[in-house]
């Protein structure tokens, strides 16, 4: 049952990410941290997100804004470092609550608060978004919301935004994995080979299905589904963490 739920969440996340630009971390992270715990679960997401982002990047190379990648990418790495120490030091239940709350706050800004985001531009806001995204990716497996807020404020073209997210997700995934191993916050040794095989197979199927369905499914519809599922996952994570603290 655990492998089945993992496979379904990864497949759906990869499918939605290919359509809307984000979805794997948002959809998969809440499920995997509930199945495997907040440390191992998010580590699995970091690895799978990096693999998926690399594959997705090869399909959208022509639309990637590499100038934005050059600014946001290094900033992601800056935010990843303190995130790795937080993962190492916090017990499981408080970490679940923190991850859930961060997801809910970020998603609220992306959805409800997007109309209030002022128009901005320049390297400093882009770098700030990257640093916040790196921190969130390390804890919650989701760099997308922070970068999305900047993209909305900078009035990115949707096609460029969705494409540019892919190499940024690759940088975030590899960076988070490396930082966790470096500070001793990694739980990869406890992950069974079946989990990795199921994850890679689900990624491949989801990406293939997303490529085929992209012309027929609107980006906004895919994004709405991903955000809705992420909100539910964040609520469940907070609830589970609170129950663990009480009991």
C-alpha positions as a Markdown table, in Angstrom:
| # | Residue | x | y | z |
|---|---|---|---|---|
| 1 | Unk | 0.0 | 0.0 | 0.0 |
| 2 | Unk | 2.9 | 2.4 | 0.8 |
| 3 | Unk | 4.5 | 1.8 | -2.6 |
| 4 | Unk | 1.2 | 2.1 | -4.4 |
| 5 | Unk | 0.4 | 5.5 | -2.7 |
| 6 | Unk | 3.9 | 6.7 | -3.4 |
| 7 | Unk | 3.7 | 5.7 | -7.1 |
| 8 | Unk | 0.3 | 7.4 | -7.6 |
| 9 | Unk | 1.5 | 10.6 | -6.0 |
| 10 | Unk | 4.7 | 10.8 | -8.0 |
| 11 | Unk | 3.0 | 9.9 | -11.2 |
| 12 | Unk | 0.3 | 12.6 | -10.7 |
| 13 | Unk | 2.9 | 15.2 | -9.6 |
| 14 | Unk | 5.1 | 14.5 | -12.6 |
| 15 | Unk | 2.1 | 14.8 | -14.9 |
| 16 | Unk | 1.0 | 18.1 | -13.4 |
| 17 | Unk | 4.5 | 19.5 | -13.5 |
| 18 | Unk | 4.9 | 18.9 | -17.2 |
| 19 | Unk | 1.6 | 20.6 | -17.8 |
| 20 | Unk | 1.7 | 23.6 | -15.5 |
| 21 | Unk | 5.4 | 23.9 | -14.6 |
| 22 | Unk | 5.1 | 22.8 | -11.0 |
| 23 | Unk | 3.4 | 20.0 | -9.2 |
| 24 | Unk | 5.8 | 17.2 | -8.3 |
| 25 | Unk | 7.0 | 18.7 | -5.0 |
| 26 | Unk | 3.6 | 20.2 | -4.1 |
| 27 | Unk | 1.7 | 17.0 | -4.7 |
| 28 | Unk | 4.3 | 14.4 | -3.7 |
| 29 | Unk | 6.0 | 16.0 | -0.7 |
| 30 | Unk | 3.0 | 15.9 | 1.7 |
| 31 | Unk | 2.2 | 12.3 | 0.8 |
| 32 | Unk | 5.8 | 11.0 | 1.1 |
| 33 | Unk | 6.5 | 12.8 | 4.4 |
| 34 | Unk | 3.4 | 11.2 | 5.8 |
| 35 | Unk | 4.4 | 7.7 | 4.5 |
| 36 | Unk | 8.1 | 7.9 | 5.3 |
| 37 | Unk | 8.5 | 10.7 | 7.8 |
| 38 | Unk | 9.5 | 14.4 | 7.2 |
| 39 | Unk | 13.2 | 13.7 | 6.8 |
| 40 | Unk | 13.3 | 10.6 | 4.6 |
| 41 | Unk | 10.1 | 11.5 | 2.7 |
| 42 | Unk | 11.4 | 15.0 | 1.7 |
| 43 | Unk | 14.8 | 13.5 | 0.8 |
| 44 | Unk | 13.1 | 11.1 | -1.6 |
| 45 | Unk | 11.2 | 14.1 | -3.1 |
| 46 | Unk | 14.4 | 16.0 | -3.5 |
| 47 | Unk | 16.0 | 13.2 | -5.5 |
| 48 | Unk | 12.9 | 12.5 | -7.7 |
| 49 | Unk | 12.3 | 16.2 | -8.3 |
| 50 | Unk | 15.9 | 16.6 | -9.5 |
| 51 | Unk | 15.5 | 13.6 | -11.9 |
| 52 | Unk | 12.1 | 14.8 | -13.1 |
| 53 | Unk | 13.3 | 18.4 | -13.6 |
| 54 | Unk | 16.3 | 17.3 | -15.6 |
| 55 | Unk | 14.1 | 15.3 | -17.9 |
| 56 | Unk | 11.6 | 18.1 | -18.1 |
| 57 | Unk | 14.3 | 20.6 | -18.9 |
| 58 | Unk | 15.3 | 18.7 | -22.0 |
| 59 | Unk | 11.7 | 19.1 | -23.4 |
| 60 | Unk | 11.5 | 22.9 | -22.8 |
| 61 | Unk | 15.0 | 24.1 | -23.5 |
| 62 | Unk | 14.0 | 26.7 | -26.1 |
| 63 | Unk | 11.8 | 28.5 | -23.6 |
| 64 | Unk | 14.1 | 28.6 | -20.6 |
| 65 | Unk | 15.2 | 32.1 | -19.4 |
| 66 | Unk | 18.8 | 31.3 | -18.6 |
| 67 | Unk | 19.4 | 34.9 | -17.3 |
| 68 | Unk | 16.9 | 34.3 | -14.5 |
| 69 | Unk | 18.4 | 30.8 | -13.8 |
| 70 | Unk | 21.8 | 32.5 | -13.4 |
| 71 | Unk | 20.4 | 34.8 | -10.7 |
| 72 | Unk | 17.9 | 32.5 | -8.9 |
| 73 | Unk | 20.0 | 29.3 | -9.1 |
| 74 | Unk | 22.9 | 30.4 | -6.8 |
| 75 | Unk | 20.4 | 32.0 | -4.4 |
| 76 | Unk | 18.7 | 28.7 | -4.0 |
| 77 | Unk | 21.9 | 27.2 | -2.7 |
| 78 | Unk | 22.2 | 30.0 | -0.1 |
| 79 | Unk | 18.8 | 29.2 | 1.3 |
| 80 | Unk | 19.4 | 25.4 | 1.2 |
| 81 | Unk | 22.2 | 25.5 | 3.8 |
| 82 | Unk | 20.2 | 26.7 | 6.8 |
| 83 | Unk | 17.4 | 24.5 | 5.8 |
| 84 | Unk | 19.6 | 21.4 | 6.1 |
| 85 | Unk | 20.6 | 22.3 | 9.6 |
| 86 | Unk | 16.9 | 22.8 | 10.6 |
| 87 | Unk | 16.1 | 19.3 | 9.2 |
| 88 | Unk | 18.9 | 17.8 | 11.2 |
| 89 | Unk | 18.0 | 19.5 | 14.5 |
| 90 | Unk | 14.2 | 19.4 | 14.6 |
| 91 | Unk | 12.3 | 16.3 | 15.9 |
| 92 | Unk | 9.9 | 14.6 | 13.5 |
| 93 | Unk | 6.6 | 16.0 | 14.8 |
| 94 | Unk | 7.6 | 19.7 | 15.0 |
| 95 | Unk | 9.2 | 19.3 | 11.6 |
| 96 | Unk | 5.9 | 18.0 | 10.2 |
| 97 | Unk | 4.1 | 21.0 | 11.6 |
| 98 | Unk | 6.7 | 23.5 | 10.3 |
| 99 | Unk | 6.7 | 21.9 | 6.8 |
| 100 | Unk | 2.8 | 21.9 | 6.7 |
| 101 | Unk | 2.6 | 25.5 | 7.9 |
| 102 | Unk | 5.2 | 26.7 | 5.4 |
| 103 | Unk | 3.3 | 25.0 | 2.6 |
| 104 | Unk | 0.0 | 26.5 | 3.6 |
| 105 | Unk | 1.4 | 30.0 | 4.0 |
| 106 | Unk | 3.3 | 29.9 | 0.7 |
| 107 | Unk | 0.2 | 28.5 | -1.1 |
| 108 | Unk | -2.0 | 31.2 | 0.4 |
| 109 | Unk | 0.3 | 33.9 | -1.0 |
| 110 | Unk | 0.4 | 32.2 | -4.4 |
| 111 | Unk | -3.4 | 32.0 | -4.6 |
| 112 | Unk | -5.3 | 34.4 | -2.4 |
| 113 | Unk | -2.5 | 36.9 | -2.1 |
| 114 | Unk | -1.4 | 37.1 | -5.7 |
| 115 | Unk | -3.6 | 40.0 | -6.5 |
| 116 | Unk | -1.8 | 42.1 | -3.8 |
| 117 | Unk | 1.7 | 41.3 | -5.0 |
| 118 | Unk | 3.2 | 44.6 | -6.4 |
| 119 | Unk | 5.1 | 44.7 | -9.6 |
| 120 | Unk | 8.8 | 44.3 | -9.0 |
| 121 | Unk | 11.9 | 43.5 | -11.1 |
| 122 | Unk | 15.6 | 43.3 | -10.6 |
| 123 | Unk | 18.2 | 40.8 | -9.3 |
| 124 | Unk | 17.6 | 41.4 | -5.6 |
| 125 | Unk | 14.0 | 40.3 | -5.5 |
| 126 | Unk | 14.8 | 37.3 | -7.7 |
| 127 | Unk | 17.7 | 36.3 | -5.4 |
| 128 | Unk | 15.4 | 36.7 | -2.4 |
| 129 | Unk | 12.8 | 34.5 | -3.9 |
| 130 | Unk | 15.6 | 31.9 | -4.7 |
| 131 | Unk | 16.9 | 31.9 | -1.2 |
| 132 | Unk | 13.4 | 31.4 | 0.3 |
| 133 | Unk | 12.7 | 28.7 | -2.3 |
| 134 | Unk | 15.9 | 26.9 | -1.4 |
| 135 | Unk | 15.0 | 26.9 | 2.3 |
| 136 | Unk | 11.5 | 25.6 | 1.5 |
| 137 | Unk | 12.8 | 23.0 | -0.9 |
| 138 | Unk | 15.1 | 21.5 | 1.8 |
| 139 | Unk | 12.4 | 21.4 | 4.4 |
| 140 | Unk | 9.3 | 20.8 | 2.3 |
| 141 | Unk | 10.4 | 19.7 | -1.1 |
| 142 | Unk | 8.7 | 22.7 | -2.7 |
| 143 | Unk | 10.7 | 25.6 | -4.1 |
| 144 | Unk | 7.9 | 26.5 | -6.5 |
| 145 | Unk | 5.7 | 28.8 | -4.4 |
| 146 | Unk | 8.4 | 31.3 | -3.6 |
| 147 | Unk | 9.6 | 31.5 | -7.2 |
| 148 | Unk | 6.0 | 31.7 | -8.4 |
| 149 | Unk | 5.4 | 34.8 | -6.2 |
| 150 | Unk | 8.4 | 36.5 | -7.8 |
| 151 | Unk | 7.3 | 35.4 | -11.3 |
| 152 | Unk | 3.8 | 36.9 | -10.7 |
| 153 | Unk | 5.4 | 40.2 | -9.4 |
| 154 | Unk | 7.8 | 40.3 | -12.3 |
| 155 | Unk | 5.0 | 39.6 | -14.8 |
| 156 | Unk | 6.8 | 36.6 | -16.3 |
| 157 | Unk | 5.3 | 35.2 | -19.5 |
| 158 | Unk | 3.6 | 31.9 | -18.4 |
| 159 | Unk | 5.5 | 29.8 | -21.0 |
| 160 | Unk | 8.9 | 31.1 | -20.0 |
| 161 | Unk | 8.0 | 30.8 | -16.3 |
| 162 | Unk | 7.0 | 27.1 | -16.6 |
| 163 | Unk | 10.1 | 26.3 | -18.6 |
| 164 | Unk | 12.5 | 28.2 | -16.4 |
| 165 | Unk | 11.2 | 26.5 | -13.2 |
| 166 | Unk | 12.6 | 23.1 | -14.5 |
| 167 | Unk | 16.4 | 23.8 | -14.3 |
| 168 | Unk | 15.8 | 25.7 | -11.0 |
| 169 | Unk | 14.0 | 22.6 | -9.6 |
| 170 | Unk | 17.0 | 20.5 | -10.7 |
| 171 | Unk | 19.4 | 22.9 | -8.9 |
| 172 | Unk | 17.2 | 22.9 | -5.8 |
| 173 | Unk | 16.9 | 19.1 | -5.7 |
| 174 | Unk | 20.6 | 18.4 | -6.1 |
| 175 | Unk | 21.6 | 21.1 | -3.7 |
| 176 | Unk | 19.2 | 20.0 | -1.0 |
| 177 | Unk | 20.3 | 16.4 | -1.3 |
| 178 | Unk | 24.0 | 17.4 | -1.1 |
| 179 | Unk | 23.5 | 19.7 | 1.8 |
| 180 | Unk | 21.6 | 17.1 | 3.9 |
| 181 | Unk | 24.3 | 14.5 | 3.3 |
| 182 | Unk | 27.0 | 17.1 | 4.2 |
| 183 | Unk | 25.4 | 18.1 | 7.6 |
| 184 | Unk | 24.3 | 14.6 | 8.5 |
| 185 | Unk | 20.6 | 15.1 | 7.9 |
| 186 | Unk | 20.2 | 12.4 | 5.3 |
| 187 | Unk | 18.1 | 9.3 | 5.8 |
| 188 | Unk | 18.7 | 7.8 | 2.4 |
| 189 | Unk | 20.4 | 4.7 | 3.8 |
| 190 | Unk | 17.0 | 3.5 | 5.2 |
| 191 | Unk | 15.2 | 3.8 | 1.9 |
| 192 | Unk | 14.5 | 0.5 | 0.2 |
| 193 | Unk | 15.3 | -0.1 | -3.5 |
| 194 | Unk | 11.6 | -0.7 | -4.2 |
| 195 | Unk | 10.9 | 2.9 | -3.3 |
| 196 | Unk | 13.5 | 4.2 | -5.8 |
| 197 | Unk | 12.4 | 1.9 | -8.6 |
| 198 | Unk | 8.7 | 2.8 | -8.1 |
| 199 | Unk | 9.6 | 6.5 | -8.0 |
| 200 | Unk | 11.6 | 6.5 | -11.2 |
| 201 | Unk | 9.0 | 4.4 | -13.1 |
| 202 | Unk | 6.2 | 6.7 | -11.9 |
| 203 | Unk | 8.2 | 9.7 | -13.0 |
| 204 | Unk | 8.7 | 8.3 | -16.5 |
| 205 | Unk | 5.0 | 7.5 | -16.9 |
| 206 | Unk | 3.9 | 10.8 | -15.5 |
| 207 | Unk | 6.3 | 12.8 | -17.7 |
| 208 | Unk | 5.3 | 10.8 | -20.8 |
| 209 | Unk | 1.6 | 11.3 | -20.1 |
| 210 | Unk | 2.2 | 15.0 | -19.4 |
| 211 | Unk | 3.9 | 15.5 | -22.7 |
| 212 | Unk | 1.1 | 13.9 | -24.6 |
| 213 | Unk | -1.7 | 15.7 | -22.6 |
| 214 | Unk | -0.1 | 19.2 | -22.5 |
| 215 | Unk | -1.7 | 20.4 | -25.8 |
| 216 | Unk | -5.1 | 19.4 | -24.5 |
| 217 | Unk | -5.0 | 20.4 | -20.9 |
| 218 | Unk | -4.6 | 24.1 | -19.9 |
| 219 | Unk | -1.8 | 25.1 | -17.6 |
| 220 | Unk | -4.2 | 26.9 | -15.3 |
| 221 | Unk | -6.2 | 23.7 | -14.8 |
| 222 | Unk | -3.1 | 21.7 | -14.0 |
| 223 | Unk | -1.9 | 24.4 | -11.6 |
| 224 | Unk | -5.2 | 24.5 | -9.8 |
| 225 | Unk | -5.2 | 20.8 | -9.2 |
| 226 | Unk | -1.6 | 20.8 | -7.9 |
| 227 | Unk | -2.3 | 23.7 | -5.5 |
| 228 | Unk | -5.5 | 22.1 | -4.2 |
| 229 | Unk | -3.8 | 18.8 | -3.5 |
| 230 | Unk | -0.9 | 20.6 | -1.9 |
| 231 | Unk | -3.2 | 22.5 | 0.5 |
| 232 | Unk | -4.9 | 19.2 | 1.6 |
| 233 | Unk | -1.5 | 17.6 | 2.1 |
| 234 | Unk | -0.3 | 20.6 | 4.2 |
| 235 | Unk | -3.3 | 20.5 | 6.4 |
| 236 | Unk | -2.9 | 16.7 | 7.0 |
| 237 | Unk | 0.8 | 17.2 | 7.8 |
| 238 | Unk | 0.0 | 19.9 | 10.4 |
| 239 | Unk | -2.7 | 17.7 | 11.9 |
| 240 | Unk | -0.4 | 14.6 | 12.1 |
| 241 | Unk | 2.4 | 16.7 | 13.7 |
| 242 | Unk | 0.0 | 18.1 | 16.3 |
| 243 | Unk | -1.4 | 14.7 | 17.1 |
| 244 | Unk | 2.1 | 13.3 | 17.5 |
| 245 | Unk | 3.0 | 16.1 | 20.0 |
| 246 | Unk | -0.1 | 15.6 | 22.1 |
| 247 | Unk | 0.1 | 11.8 | 22.2 |
